[in-house]
């Protein structure tokens, strides 16, 4: 989620400044399939590509895991760290693409609205540089709608990571949820649902705190 936002903010600003250009439409073409296609479908497509193009053994969820099977049970080393990053890369991309698309579209639309405001026109008429106008005045106010999306984006990332991690054979507490359902363990199931509710509350709390920090117009009693 952090990486997706780190990429979406500068690209969203650039896309808003180049409305109608190839960058504006190109980012939409790249991002829209990630919203239309569920994460587990993309995970299945990646596993199929691994099976056809790299190694049939790599597509087996039981062999994928969080690192290569050669490093299972071995102490951490640079080679094992590289294997872990390699195994986590497709999962991060699949889970992060919808976050990137939502953040990009939200910031781009907010920037387009903000650039038409009167205070941006006044800042330009005073001779301020384009960089100062866009980054200090326009971007700061355009971040409000983006920060407000944290409340529902964080739980969405969590659920998507459950499904994708389960398909790639990575032990997350999504697999623990599956075990609780199969074994009909109501205590464990209730605990997992309480944790998910806690993440939902934390996401909304972070959104409220972030809005209060960047927007002086917002006051909480």
N, C-alpha and C positions, 0 to 999 in steps of 0.2 A: 504494500500500500504506500509506503514511504517512497519507494523507487518510482512507482507510477505517478505520484504527485510531483516528484522532482522532475520528471520528464514532461508531465502535462502542463505545468504552469508556464514555462518558457514557450512551449509549442502553442499553447492556447493564446498567449499574447501575440506571437508571430502570426498565427492564423487570423486573429481579429484585425491585425494591421494590414493583412493581405486578403481582404474579403474579395471573393470572386476569382482569386488566383489558384494556381495548381496546388499550392500547399493547403489552402482552405478546403478544397474538395478531396484532395488526396488523403488527408487525415481522417475524413469522414468515411471514405471507402475502406480504409484499413481498419477503422475502429468499429464500424457498425456490425460486421459479422460476429464480433466478440460479444455483443449484446443480444444478437438474434439466436446464436447457437449456445446451448448450455455447456457448462464447463466439462461435464462428464463426456459429452459428445466429442469435444476437442481433445480430451484425454484419450478417448478411444481412437481418434484419428492419429494422434501422435504415436500411440502404441502400434497401430497398423503400419505406419511409416517406418518405425524402428524394425518391425518384423520383416518388411519387404526390402528395405534399403540398407540396413546395417547388419543386424544379427537377429535371427529368429529367437534366440535365447533371451535377448534384451527386452523383448516385449512381454515376457512372463512377469506378472506382478510379484510373484513370490521371489523372483530373482532380481527384480529392480531394487526395491528397498531404498534406504537412505544413503547407501554407499554400495560399491561393488562387492560381490560375494567373496572376493579374495581378501577383503579387509574386515569381514565379519569377525568380531571377537578380538581384533588386533588393537593395540593402543593407538591413540591419535598420533598421526605423523603428517608431514606435508603431502605425501602421496594420498593418504586417506582423506585429508581435507579437500584436496583437489577432486577426488572421487565423489565426496559428499556434495560439493558445489555443482559438479556435473550432473548428478542425479536430481538435485533440487531445482536446477535451472528450468527445465520444461514445466515443472509444477508452478514455479513462481511466475512464468510467462502466462500460463493458462489462467491462473487465479488473478494475476495483476492486469490482464488486458481489459476486462470489464471496468475495473477501477480507473484505469487510464482513460478509457473512452468517456466514462461519465464525468470525470474531472475535466477533461479537455473540452467537452461540449458545454459543460456548465460555465467554465471560466471564459470560453470564447463568447458565449451569448451574453454573459455579464459584462465583459469588456466592451462589446459592441454597444450595449446600452449605456455604459459609463462614458465612453468616448463622445457620445452625443449630448452629454450634460453641459450646462452653462458654465460650471466652474472650470471644466477642461478648456472650453473656448477662451475664458478669461485668462487662464494660465498661459495659453499659447499667445494671446495678444500681448501679454507682458514681456514676451521675448524669452521665455524659459526654453531650455533645450528640449527636444523631443524625448530624450531619455528621462529627463527629470519629470516631464509631464506624464509620461506613460507609467513609469515605475513608482514615483512618489505619490502622485495624485490618483491616476486612473486605476492602477493595479491594486492599491491598498483598499479602495472601496469595492472593487470587483471581486475581492476575495471572500466577501461575506456569504454569497450563496454557496461557494465552494466549501467553506468551513462548515456550513450547516448540513452538508451531506454526510459528515462523519457519523452522525447518529445511526443512519441505516446502512452505510457502506461497510462499517466494521463488522457487524453481524453477518452481512452478506458475504464478506471475504471469509469469515469463519466457516459458514455452511459450504461454500464452494471448495474450500480447502479440505473439508471432510470428505466430499465425494471424490475429488481428484486424488487426494492422498490414498484413499481406499483403493482406487483403481490401480495406482502405482505401487501398492503394497507397502506404504509407509505408515507406520503405527502412530496415528494421531488419536485424540480422544473421540474422533469420529468412528474409528474402529471399535473403541470401547463402547460407544453407543450401540453399535451393531451387536456386540456381545451381550449387552444388557437386554436388548430386545429379544434376541434368540433365546437367552437363558431365562427370560421373564423375571428379571431382577428389578422390582419396582424401586428399591432404595437407590441403586446405582443410576437408574434412569432418571429419577427425580433430581439427584445430585447434578447430573449432566445438564438437565434443563434449567436448573437454578443457575449454573455457571453461565449458560448461554444468555439467560435473562440479565445476569450481572454484566456481561459484555455489552449488551444492548443499553443498559443504563449508563455504563462508563462511556460509551460512544456519544450518547446525548449530552452527558456532562462535559466531555471534552469539547464538543461543539459549542456549548453555551459559554465555556471559559474562553475558548478561542475568539468567539464573537465579541465578548466583553473586552478582550485585550486589544483587538485591532480597531474596534469601532467605539469611539468615546461617546457616541450618541446613545449607546445601550447602557442602561443602569439597572442594577439589581438591588432590591431592597433587602 
